Amino acid sequence: MIQMMDYSNEPYRDILCIDVKSFFASVEAVERKKHPLEARIAVVSKPDNNGGLVLAASPLVKKLYGVKTGTRVYEIPKNAAIEIVEPRMALYVEKNLEIVDLFKQFVADSDLHVYSIDESFLDVTHSHSLFGTTEDIARKIQYLIWKKMKLVVTVGIGDNPLLAKLALDHDAKQNPDKNYIAAWHYADVPDTVWKIAPMKAFWGIGSKTEQHLQRLGIHSIHDLSQADVKKLKKRFGVIGEQLFFHAHGIDRTLLSETFTPRETSFSKNQILNRDYVEKHEVEIVIREMAEENAMRLRKHHLTAGLVKLSIGYSKDVIERGFSHQLLIEQTDSSRKIIEGLLIIFNRHYDCFPVRVVNVTFGKIEAKSALQLSLFDAAETLISQEDLDQTIDAIRKKYGYTSLLHASSLSRGGMAIQRAKLLGGHRSGKEDK
């Protein structure tokens, strides 16, 4: 007997999951006065490097050459008629903000969730009196974005965010005959959700989870929906229970509900351009990253009570690296934070070449007043705080690289290069 769910008590919302088709590549096509579905463009990070990564490929490039997000430069066919372009992250962020502004014409801010730079969820349950049916709203949004920006968007419609997302990924994106719009509802689950294959293609199931499920005799989403939920919860914890309900298309998330984490952390990660074999060069990078993070603390009027340093050694050595943390006095002072990180570095660093540096601040708290210290005079603290704020003000007005330590101009410094990046990739602003 097939196990079916009673959906009568589940939330019924009108959710749109909207994706801009091949966003980065489409933006580059429009910038070149080309139709995004007809252009042959691949956006590649570090195109001069054989291991460079494809961040986005236009639909035609995917279809003709099999090039997609994650393809390496050396995997791109040598004689392919593909225009290779470097990413311009600042431009993509600008276009994303334009799209979000268009979404706000149809829903309140509380009913809009920006999931990623090219994908958003809209709850249009309360928008019908102004804009028509859910399908009408989807078509109007498609038309508006095409008219104003010449970008093609695909839309998944569902009774909840999960169904909308699955409809987008497994139906709308592949269906020009449906004008890139697809609707999945609770009643359709046996004919839609249960047919998704392989399991790792399902949202929230990766390769490892798929392997674990297969060892339990679960080889399809239908199998997952018919499994014993108690056994799944015992094996996977709360995630097992969630997987079971997702296999039935159930998701009780409300976009209007916001979650505020009890504690957060500030983190920066840097993959170096080469192996750093000189200790002082690694220290320069640690100082730079710590200072950038400390600026973020001061901007948001926060302090940190913990610093963590993770170092990854070169792939050419057996040692993998280390990760350690240190409690410090609650502070937003660049100097004190750097001191803590360098204590960790000097305690645990072995003379191996370094390729990855990660700096993280934890135990984040709101700053209420000047943080007094048992070891520093009040005058010294006030002077240091004034200096930090002055430096922040100059950098805010003229850019981060307007004021750098001399060490950042040396061979090991990475601050100038990092200032050109956005989201870890080339921002494109340096072209202006």
C-alpha distance (Angstrom), angle and dihedral (degrees) to the residues before:
residue distance angle dihedral
M1 . . .
I2 3.80 . .
Q3 3.78 114.3 .
M4 3.83 110.0 -129.8
M5 3.80 128.2 179.4
D6 3.78 128.4 -125.2
Y7 3.81 102.7 -122.2
S8 3.80 96.0 -178.4
N9 3.80 92.6 100.5
E10 3.80 96.2 41.1
P11 3.82 120.8 103.4
Y12 3.79 114.1 -93.1
R13 3.80 109.4 -156.6
D14 3.78 132.8 157.4
I15 3.79 102.2 -119.3
L16 3.80 128.1 178.0
C17 3.80 121.0 -162.3
I18 3.81 106.0 -164.3
D19 3.79 126.3 -167.3
V20 3.80 129.5 -178.9
K21 3.78 106.0 -131.6
S22 3.85 109.8 -111.8
F23 3.80 88.4 -19.9
F24 3.82 103.2 -165.9
A25 3.81 93.5 41.3
S26 3.82 92.1 44.4
V27 3.80 92.3 52.1
E28 3.82 89.4 50.9
A29 3.82 90.2 49.0
V30 3.81 92.6 52.0
E31 3.81 90.0 47.7
R32 3.81 86.4 57.2
K33 3.86 92.9 47.6
K34 3.81 91.9 -110.0
H35 3.80 130.1 132.5
P36 3.83 106.7 -106.1
L37 3.81 92.5 -134.6
E38 3.81 92.9 50.9
A39 3.81 100.9 41.0
R40 3.80 122.8 101.3
I41 3.78 101.3 -143.7
A42 3.80 134.9 142.1
V43 3.79 121.5 -171.3
V44 3.79 106.4 -144.9
S45 3.78 130.2 -173.0
K46 3.83 109.6 -140.1
P47 3.83 95.6 -1.2
D48 3.81 91.9 -178.9
N49 3.79 90.0 60.8
N50 3.81 116.7 81.6
G51 3.78 89.0 -138.7
G52 3.82 92.5 50.1
L53 3.79 115.0 136.3
V54 3.81 131.2 -123.7
L55 3.82 106.9 -128.5
A56 3.80 94.7 -178.0
A57 3.79 138.7 -4.1
S58 3.78 126.5 -162.5
P59 3.83 115.6 -110.3
L60 3.81 92.5 -106.4
V61 3.82 92.0 52.5
K62 3.80 89.8 51.2
K63 3.79 91.1 49.4
L64 3.81 98.9 43.9
Y65 3.80 102.1 35.8
G66 3.81 106.9 18.3
V67 3.81 89.7 -121.9
K68 3.79 111.5 149.7
T69 3.78 142.5 154.6
G70 3.80 108.3 -51.5
T71 3.81 96.0 27.1
R72 3.81 112.0 136.3
V73 3.80 122.7 -128.6
Y74 3.81 91.7 -113.1
E75 3.83 89.2 55.7
I76 3.82 93.9 58.1
P77 3.84 110.1 102.0
K78 3.80 108.3 -102.0
N79 3.80 97.8 -131.3
A80 3.79 97.2 37.1
A81 3.81 114.9 134.6
I82 3.79 92.8 -126.3
E83 3.78 126.1 140.3
I84 3.80 106.3 -136.5
V85 3.81 113.3 -152.2
E86 3.78 132.5 178.4
P87 3.80 117.9 -119.6
R88 3.80 121.6 -95.4
M89 3.79 101.1 -162.7
A90 3.81 94.8 175.2
L91 3.82 89.6 57.7
Y92 3.81 92.1 49.0
V93 3.81 91.8 50.0
E94 3.82 89.2 49.9
K95 3.82 91.3 52.0
N96 3.81 91.1 46.0
L97 3.81 90.3 55.2
E98 3.82 89.8 51.1
I99 3.81 89.8 52.8
V100 3.81 92.7 47.5
D101 3.82 88.8 52.1
L102 3.81 88.5 54.7
F103 3.81 90.8 50.7
K104 3.81 89.3 54.0
Q105 3.80 88.7 64.3
F106 3.81 87.4 69.2
V107 3.83 105.5 35.3
A108 3.79 141.0 27.2
D109 3.80 117.4 -102.8
S110 3.81 89.8 -106.6
D111 3.82 90.3 58.6
L112 3.80 94.2 52.1
H113 3.80 123.7 83.4
V114 3.82 118.1 -178.2
Y115 3.80 101.4 -149.9
S116 3.81 97.4 -179.2
I117 3.78 139.9 -21.1
D118 3.82 90.9 -76.8
E119 3.80 103.8 26.2
S120 3.81 134.3 63.1
F121 3.80 140.3 170.6
L122 3.81 121.3 -135.9
D123 3.80 125.4 -170.8
V124 3.81 103.1 -151.4
T125 3.82 95.7 173.1
H126 3.81 90.7 116.9
S127 3.81 96.5 38.8
H128 3.80 101.5 73.7
S129 3.80 98.6 93.5
L130 3.80 89.5 59.7
F131 3.79 103.2 34.0
G132 3.82 109.9 20.9
T133 3.81 131.0 -122.6
T134 3.78 124.2 -5.1
E135 3.81 90.0 -101.9
D136 3.83 90.1 48.8
I137 3.80 90.3 54.2
A138 3.81 91.6 48.0
R139 3.81 91.6 52.3
K140 3.82 92.6 45.7
I141 3.80 91.2 52.6
Q142 3.80 90.9 48.1
Y143 3.81 91.1 50.2
L144 3.81 94.5 45.7
I145 3.81 94.1 50.6
W146 3.81 91.3 46.2
K147 3.81 92.9 47.0
K148 3.80 95.2 48.0
M149 3.81 102.4 31.2
K150 3.82 107.3 15.0
L151 3.82 90.1 -127.2
V152 3.82 124.1 138.2
V153 3.80 115.9 -132.9
T154 3.80 129.6 -167.8
V155 3.80 122.0 -149.3
G156 3.79 132.4 -154.0
I157 3.81 116.7 -164.9
G158 3.79 123.4 -159.7
D159 3.80 146.8 154.9
N160 3.81 87.5 -111.4
P161 3.83 137.0 11.0
L162 3.82 93.7 -91.6
L163 3.81 94.6 54.3
A164 3.82 90.5 45.2
K165 3.81 91.1 51.3
L166 3.82 93.2 47.2
A167 3.81 90.7 47.2
L168 3.79 89.2 52.1
D169 3.82 97.1 47.3
H170 3.80 99.6 39.2
D171 3.80 103.3 32.2
A172 3.81 119.7 9.9
K173 3.82 97.3 48.6
Q174 3.81 92.0 53.9
N175 3.79 97.5 41.3
P176 3.81 118.0 81.3
D177 3.82 86.9 156.8
K178 3.82 87.7 67.4
N179 3.81 90.7 46.0
Y180 3.81 88.1 -107.8
I181 3.81 92.6 -66.9
A182 3.81 123.7 119.7
A183 3.81 132.5 170.3
W184 3.82 125.0 -154.6
H185 3.79 120.5 -175.1
Y186 3.81 136.3 -180.0
A187 3.80 90.6 -97.2
D188 3.82 90.2 56.7
V189 3.83 97.1 54.3
P190 3.85 97.3 106.2
D191 3.82 91.0 50.8
T192 3.81 97.5 40.0
V193 3.81 118.4 19.4
W194 3.80 94.7 36.1
K195 3.82 91.1 51.9
I196 3.83 95.3 58.7
A197 3.82 109.1 118.2
P198 2.94 142.5 -140.3
M199 3.79 98.2 27.9
K200 3.83 92.7 -128.2
A201 3.82 87.7 63.1
F202 3.81 87.9 66.9
W203 3.80 115.1 98.4
G204 3.82 109.4 -97.0
I205 3.82 97.1 16.7
G206 3.80 116.6 103.7
S207 3.79 130.3 -177.5
K208 3.82 94.5 -88.3
T209 3.81 93.7 49.2
E210 3.79 89.1 48.1
Q211 3.80 90.1 53.7
H212 3.82 91.9 49.2
L213 3.80 90.7 49.9
Q214 3.80 91.8 48.6
R215 3.79 90.2 54.3
L216 3.82 86.3 58.1
G217 3.81 90.2 53.6
I218 3.82 94.0 -101.8
H219 3.82 109.2 133.3
S220 3.81 104.1 158.8
I221 3.79 141.8 28.8
H222 3.80 87.4 -105.4
D223 3.82 89.4 55.4
L224 3.81 88.7 49.7
S225 3.81 91.2 52.7
Q226 3.80 90.4 52.5
A227 3.81 96.2 46.3
D228 3.81 125.8 109.8
V229 3.81 103.8 -91.7
K230 3.83 91.3 -155.4
K231 3.81 91.2 57.2
L232 3.81 90.6 47.1
K233 3.80 91.1 51.4
K234 3.80 91.2 47.6
R235 3.82 90.7 50.8
F236 3.82 100.9 39.8
G237 3.80 104.3 16.9
V238 3.80 118.6 -137.8
I239 3.82 89.4 -16.6
G240 3.82 90.0 63.1
E241 3.79 90.7 55.5
Q242 3.80 90.2 47.1
L243 3.82 91.3 51.0
F244 3.80 90.2 52.9
F245 3.80 94.0 52.1
H246 3.80 92.4 42.7
A247 3.81 88.3 55.2
H248 3.81 85.4 60.6
G249 3.81 91.6 48.6
I250 3.79 93.0 -108.5
D251 3.80 119.8 147.6
R252 3.80 120.0 155.5
T253 3.81 96.0 -169.3
L254 3.80 115.7 133.2
L255 3.80 114.3 -157.0
S256 3.80 91.0 -148.0
E257 3.81 91.3 60.9
T258 3.79 111.7 89.3
F259 3.79 126.0 -159.8
T260 3.78 122.4 -148.5
P261 3.81 113.8 -164.0
R262 3.79 115.6 -130.3
E263 3.77 91.4 -132.7
T264 3.74 133.6 11.7
S265 3.78 137.2 -175.3
F266 3.80 137.1 -143.1
S267 3.77 115.5 -133.2
K268 3.80 139.9 176.7
N269 3.79 126.5 -171.5
Q270 3.80 126.8 -165.8
I271 3.79 127.3 -171.2
L272 3.79 103.6 -161.9
N273 3.79 122.0 -131.8
R274 3.81 90.6 -125.6
D275 3.78 140.3 3.6
Y276 3.81 109.7 -72.4
V277 3.79 107.9 -141.1
E278 3.81 98.1 169.2
K279 3.80 115.3 82.4
H280 3.81 94.3 -146.0
E281 3.81 90.7 55.5
V282 3.81 91.1 57.0
E283 3.80 89.2 48.2
I284 3.80 89.6 55.1
V285 3.81 91.0 55.8
I286 3.83 91.9 46.6
R287 3.82 90.1 51.8
E288 3.80 92.5 48.6
M289 3.79 94.7 48.4
A290 3.80 92.8 44.8
E291 3.79 90.9 51.6
E292 3.81 92.5 50.1
N293 3.80 90.6 50.3
A294 3.81 91.7 46.4
M295 3.81 89.1 54.4
R296 3.81 88.3 56.6
L297 3.80 89.9 52.0
R298 3.79 92.4 52.5
K299 3.79 92.4 44.7
H300 3.80 90.3 58.4
H301 3.83 94.7 37.7
L302 3.79 92.6 -115.4
T303 3.79 136.8 135.3
A304 3.81 133.7 -151.6
G305 3.78 127.5 -136.7
L306 3.79 97.6 -176.0
V307 3.80 135.6 45.3
K308 3.78 125.6 -163.9
L309 3.80 127.8 -167.0
S310 3.79 124.4 -165.1
I311 3.79 120.3 -173.7
G312 3.80 124.1 -170.8
Y313 3.78 117.1 -160.2
S314 3.79 125.3 -143.2
K315 3.79 118.1 -74.9
D316 3.80 86.8 -121.8
V317 3.83 93.3 71.0
I318 3.80 128.9 66.3
E319 3.81 95.5 -130.3
R320 3.80 111.0 87.4
G321 3.80 98.9 -158.4
F322 3.79 134.4 -112.3
S323 3.80 143.8 -88.8
H324 3.82 122.0 -156.9
Q325 3.77 137.6 157.6
L326 3.79 136.1 -151.0
L327 3.78 132.8 -158.8
I328 3.80 112.2 -128.4
E329 3.79 136.0 177.6
Q330 3.81 110.1 -77.2
T331 3.80 102.7 -91.0
D332 3.79 149.1 143.4
S333 3.81 93.4 -157.1
S334 3.80 114.4 127.1
R335 3.80 90.4 -150.1
K336 3.81 95.6 53.5
I337 3.78 93.5 44.0
I338 3.80 92.1 49.7
E339 3.82 89.9 48.9
G340 3.81 90.3 55.4
L341 3.80 93.6 48.7
L342 3.79 93.2 47.9
I343 3.82 90.0 50.9
I344 3.82 88.0 58.0
F345 3.79 91.9 44.9
N346 3.80 95.2 50.2
R347 3.82 92.2 46.0
H348 3.78 97.1 52.0
Y349 3.80 109.1 22.1
D350 3.79 116.9 113.2
C351 3.78 118.1 -168.5
F352 3.79 95.8 -94.6
P353 3.82 125.0 128.9
V354 3.83 111.4 -92.6
R355 3.82 124.1 -140.1
V356 3.83 105.0 163.5
V357 3.81 131.0 43.0
N358 3.81 124.3 -175.4
V359 3.80 124.1 -177.3
T360 3.81 119.8 -170.1
F361 3.80 132.4 179.2
G362 3.81 119.4 -155.2
K363 3.82 140.3 177.3
I364 3.78 89.5 53.4
E365 3.81 115.7 -167.2
A366 3.79 136.1 172.2
K367 3.78 113.6 -96.3
S368 3.77 111.4 -120.0
A369 3.81 103.2 171.2
L370 3.78 143.0 -23.1
Q371 3.80 107.5 -42.4
L372 3.80 104.7 -124.7
S373 3.81 119.8 -150.9
L374 3.78 134.9 -151.8
F375 3.80 89.4 -139.7
D376 3.81 104.4 44.4
A377 3.78 131.3 58.4
A378 3.81 115.9 -115.4
E379 3.81 90.1 -118.0
T380 3.81 90.7 56.4
L381 3.82 91.7 49.9
I382 3.80 92.7 48.6
S383 3.80 91.1 48.8
Q384 3.83 91.7 49.2
E385 3.80 92.2 47.7
D386 3.80 91.5 49.9
L387 3.80 89.5 50.6
D388 3.83 92.8 50.2
Q389 3.81 91.6 48.9
T390 3.80 92.4 47.8
I391 3.81 91.6 50.9
D392 3.83 90.3 47.3
A393 3.82 91.4 51.0
I394 3.82 92.9 51.1
R395 3.79 92.4 47.7
K396 3.80 92.2 47.0
K397 3.81 91.0 53.7
Y398 3.79 101.1 38.5
G399 3.81 104.0 21.7
Y400 3.79 133.1 -91.2
T401 3.80 95.0 -81.8
S402 3.82 92.5 54.2
L403 3.80 88.3 87.4
L404 3.80 119.5 31.9
H405 3.77 137.1 158.1
A406 3.79 112.4 -107.1
S407 3.83 88.8 -115.7
S408 3.81 89.7 64.9
L409 3.79 88.6 64.6
S410 3.79 91.8 55.6
R411 3.79 125.5 93.4
G412 3.81 95.0 -87.2
G413 3.81 97.8 48.2
M414 3.83 117.4 115.3
A415 3.82 101.5 173.5
I416 3.81 95.9 97.6
Q417 3.80 92.4 49.4
R418 3.83 92.8 45.5
A419 3.82 90.0 51.9
K420 3.82 88.2 63.1
L421 3.81 92.7 55.7
L422 3.79 131.0 85.8
G423 3.78 119.6 -170.6
G424 3.80 88.0 -5.1
H425 3.82 93.4 -57.4
R426 3.79 138.2 88.7
S427 3.82 109.3 -68.3
G428 3.82 96.2 -156.0
K429 3.80 92.0 -137.1
E430 3.78 90.9 111.5
D431 3.82 87.8 69.9
K432 3.80 92.2 65.6
